[in-house]
Every structure is written in structure tokens, then in C-alpha cells.
Amino acid sequence: KWSIKEVIGHMADTERVFCYRALRFARGDGTPLPSFDENDYVLNANFAQRTIMDLADEYDAVRRATILLFRNFSPDAFMRIGTASEREFTVRALVYIVAGHERHHLALLRERYLK
């Protein structure tokens, strides 16, 4: 469905969205957050014009920021609940979603392009 560049860019974009949600919920912000259309994000991102190394560097920076953010949440923050895409999530669930999202796409990249 997407090129390698688009997958890497999608991973960075999606991680940012999920981390923004986690930050808002961890800080006690109960404002419901809207969904996002991952296909529109990819369509409008122009990932094809960037190098794979540039996209990988961006993803690495996003991932490092994610780890720092999650590492510094208090135990209570992980249990806070918020609404996104008309569904309730704990901050802890978003941590698992972020990790699972990366694993999912890395597995697809391996399966489709590194056989």
C-alpha cells in the first residue's frame, strides 16, 4: 500500500500523534481528541521527495523523544484515561500501542522488502 519511505514517515507521524495523546492524558487533560486519517497524512507529507536516511533520522529523533516522555511519567499518570477517536485509552495503553505499532510496521517491512 505504501512505499518504504512512506512507511517510515507514517511511523514517525503516528508516533507523534499517539505521544501527543499520551501527554495530554497524563497531564489530566480530559478534552476528547479527534481521530486522524493516516492515509491523508501520508498523501500530504511528500515523503517520496526525502531520502530514506533523512526519514530514518527523523524517526530516530521521534523515538528518542517518546522514550524520554514515557520514562518520566509518574505511576499515577500511566493510569489516567482520556478519549481519542471516540474511544477511551489509558496512558499505559498508548505506551503499548506505540510499541506495537512500531513492531507491526517493522515486521511488514521485513516481510515485504527484506526477504
Long-range contacts (C-beta under 8 A, 24 or more apart in sequence): 2-42, 3-47, 3-48, 4-52, 4-109, 4-113, 5-47, 5-48, 5-50, 5-52, 5-55, 6-42, 6-45, 6-47, 6-48, 7-105, 7-108, 7-109, 8-47, 8-52, 8-55, 8-56, 8-59, 9-42, 9-45, 9-47, 9-50, 9-55, 9-58, 10-38, 10-41, 10-42, 10-105, 11-59, 11-101, 11-102, 11-105, 12-55, 12-58, 12-59, 12-62, 13-38, 13-41, 13-42, 13-45, 14-38, 14-41, 14-101, 15-59, 15-62, 15-63, 15-66, 15-98, 15-101, 15-102, 16-62, 18-94, 18-97, 18-98, 18-101, 19-62, 19-65, 19-66, 19-69, 19-94, 19-98, 21-82, 21-84, 21-89, 21-94, 22-69, 22-70, 22-73, 22-91, 22-94, 22-95, 22-98, 23-69, 24-82, 25-80, 25-81, 25-82, 25-89, 25-90, 25-91, 25-94, 26-73, 26-77, 26-78, 26-80, 26-91, 27-77, 28-80, 29-82, 30-82, 30-83, 32-82, 32-83, 32-84, 32-86, 33-82, 33-83, 33-84, 33-85, 34-84, 34-85, 35-84, 35-85, 35-86, 63-102, 66-98, 70-95, 70-98
